[in-house]
Amino acid sequence: MKEQKPLLLEREQICLKASRGGGILSYEVWGYQKHGKTMVTRYNLAYINPSLFTGDNGRVLGYDNAHGYHHRHWFGTIEAVSFSSYEEQLERFQQEWAELMQSIRRT
């Protein structure tokens, strides 16, 4: 059976108003359909805000699977993370971003 070439499934950048923390939420997902199910092969989820962090091209928080492993970016540090599904990584990313925004608003 021929391997399917991954296609760009989603590419979205959301520019946030200062009242919502500022910066950009960026989503990029690649994959293909198999038996009616979406198979994600590559993803890059990022919160970019150079006013909070200037390193790593302004990436404050991110999850991706570049370089052959699943990992998390947090203010310039990179650590491997466990992976069970893309949906779980997306949920983790969104939860951490929401917590970060709450902590910023408190300061």
N, C-alpha and C positions, 0 to 999 in steps of 0.2 A: 504494500500500500504506500502510495506516495505521500511524503510528509508535506503538510500544508504550510505555505509561507505565511508567517504572521502579518497581520494587517493592523493599521492604526485603528483602534476601537474608540478611543477617547483622547482628546487633547483640549484642555480647558484651562484658562487662566482667569481668575477672579480677582480684580483689583478692589481691595478693601478700603473703605473710608477710614479716616483717622479715628472716628468714633468707634469703629469695630477693630481697632488695633493697627490699622494701616498694613501696608505690604501687599503681597500677592500669594494667593493659594493656587498652586499649579498641579494639574493632574494629567498624566500621560500614561496610556495603557495600550499595550500591543497584545494581539492574540488571534484566535481563529474560532470558528464554530465547528463542533464535532457532535454529531447526533443530537442537534438542537441545543447543545450546551456551550456556553462561552468558555473557552480555555485561554486563560491569561498566561502569556509567556514572558512578558517584560512589563515592568511598571516603574513609575517614578512619581512619587507624591511629595510635594514640597511646600513649605511655608517660607517665603523669602521676604525679608524685611531688613535692608541694610541699616536702618536707623536703630535696630536692636543688636545686630551683629554684622560686622563688616567682612569677616572671614568667610571662606567657602562660598564665595559669590553671593553673600547675603543670606544663605540658606540657614535659617534658625532651626528648623525641624524638617526631617525628611525620612522617607522610607523608599527603598528601591532594591532591585536585584541585579544591578550592574556588577561587573567584575566577577560573575559566577557565584555570588552568594547573596542572601537576603540580609540587609543591614539597615541600621537607623543612624541618621545624622542628628546631632543635638549640639548646637552652638560650637561646631568645629570638631567634635569628637565623633568617631564612627565605631559602632559596635555591631557584631553579628546578632541577629534575632532569630528566634524560632519561627517557623513558617508552616501553617497548615492550609491557608487559602488566601487568595488575594483579598477577598471580602473581609477577612479577619484583619489583615494589614490596613485596609482602608478604614475600618472601624477604629482601630488603635490610633492611627494617624489623626482622625477627626476628633477623637476623645482627648488626645494629648494637646492638640491645637486649642480646643475649647478650654482646657485647664490652664494653658499658658495665657490665653486671653483674660481669664478670670484673675490670674495672679498679677498681670500687668495693670488691670483696672484697679486693683487694691492698693497699688503703690503710688 
